[in-house]
Amino acid sequence: MKPLSSHKITLIRSGSRADLFLTRQLSSEQFSYSDIFSMLLPLILDQFFINIIGLLTTAMISSSSQESVSAVSLVSPLYMMIYSIFNAIAAGGTVVVAQYKGRGDREKIRASAGQVMFATSLAAIILCSILMIFANPLVYTLFHAADAIVKEKARDYLIGVSLSLIFHSFYMGSFAVFRGIGETKVCLHLTMIINLIHLFASLLFINILHMDIAGTVISLIIARIIGGIIAVYLVMHKKSSLSIHARDIFRIDFSILKSVFKIGIPFALEQVFFNGGGMLVQTYIVLLGTISVAANAIASSAFSILYACGMAVSTLSITIVGQCIGAGEKKLARRYGSKMIWLGTFVVLLSLVVFMPLMPLILKLYQAQANTLSLIYQLLWIAAIPMTFFWSLSNIMPCVLRSAGDANFSSVSSLITMWAIRVGLGYLFAVPLGLGVQGVWICMGIEWAVRSVIFYLRFRSESWLTKKTID
């Protein structure tokens, strides 16, 4: 059963060498290469839109003060830990919806869509409320070594962003469902709406009204409330390809929730501990000084542009492989899993070639001090070199495995490598060996290399194809 994408990319002339090559490499009875590119292009634009808007808003915060960007950087792993839990539930929902789509069961698609919306929203409300209540002790305990003004701003930002994430969960649930059925154009439209609102609100509250952290928080809340309302409307509208009803959301279906949680819970635990490791990394980066904290934050924001296309392929792999599994086409799932790695490697290389020369222009947006800027360039080049060889295997392959139901292996492997290398070895490199924040980024590349070997061996074993997710 073909994806629901209605407009296909037809820029390549039929019968041309490019057409024959792409047909041989990417087409099958399940998908044509035009189907795949019609889903991929909106995902790429979606990722770029998110990351570029994030870059611009980070630059706005950075222009307020170095303390502000440091505050945001410090608490980001903390709220991302909570965010990752209901994001993982949404990711599990994408796999389930994609597999039912591959099977062609429209009733189950609609029912599972409603359950994803319910589970994502409920988790967000509970977890974000806890984060808001305990924001003050968390910030002052975890980041006691930070400057007082940084801690105060970090606490205010954490409370505000946690509130915004509750509304954002409605959008995330809808997003997960549309991606599962291949409606990536709808996802792009949603992303454009919510991020443009965030950008212009940030411009007003940060640059014009000079509200600093408070301006960032207000713009996030406004954008995510509007985005959440529109997302819910789109999945429930009668003309929607889903057209789910309120009863699909509020009627609990334990068999579907079990399938969602079977994928989502291991991924959620992985993300919790992953972000917990990120918090530990932040605590020892704090010891290196405000310049290191700011450079790490800005470099991370700028670096996100380089892997935006790769993340789009990662998302696409869940839809493509998941639908193949749902259709019972395991050989085809393996074939497309391999193709997604090669496609991811190509787009990452293309991103490096295009954007690394533009980094001087991009980094001007942050108005960083000269010593901070020099450190940022070092961090970007440290990551760019191993990214060429290892990023796709280490980041796309887990999604391929997870889309077939092999969630436990993907999560456990990711956790072990993250904590052993990025956290443990990163501390050794950064503090005792005196390499500073550069040591943390060196270890990130080492982690990618180790993960690549582990996931490649798992993919070759084919044991990932024996898992069962849906009934």
Secondary structure, DSSP 8 states (H G I E B T S, - for coil): ---S--S----S-TTSHHHHHHHHHH--SS--HHHHHHHHHHHHHHHHHHHHHHHHHHHHHHHH-HHHHHHHHHHHHHHHHHHHHHHHHHHHHHHHHHHHHHHT-HHHHHHHHHHHHHHHHHHHHHHHHHHHHTHHHHHHHHTTTS-HHHHHHHHHHHHHHHHHHHHHHHHHHHHHHHHHTT-HHHHHHHHHHHHHHHHHHHIIIIIIS--HHHHHHHHHHHHHHHHHHHHHHHHHSTTSSS---HHHHHS--HHHHHHHHHHHHHHHHHHHHHHHHHHHHHHHHHTT-HHHHHHHHHHHHHHHHHTHHHHHHHHHHHHHHHHHHHTT-HHHHHHHHHHHHHHHHHHHHHHHHHHGGGHHHHHHTTT--HHHHHHHHHHHHHHHHHHHHHHHHHHTHHHHHHHTT-HHHHHHHHHHHIIIIIIIIHHHHHTTT--THHHHHHHHHHHHHHHHHHHHHHHHH-GGGG-----
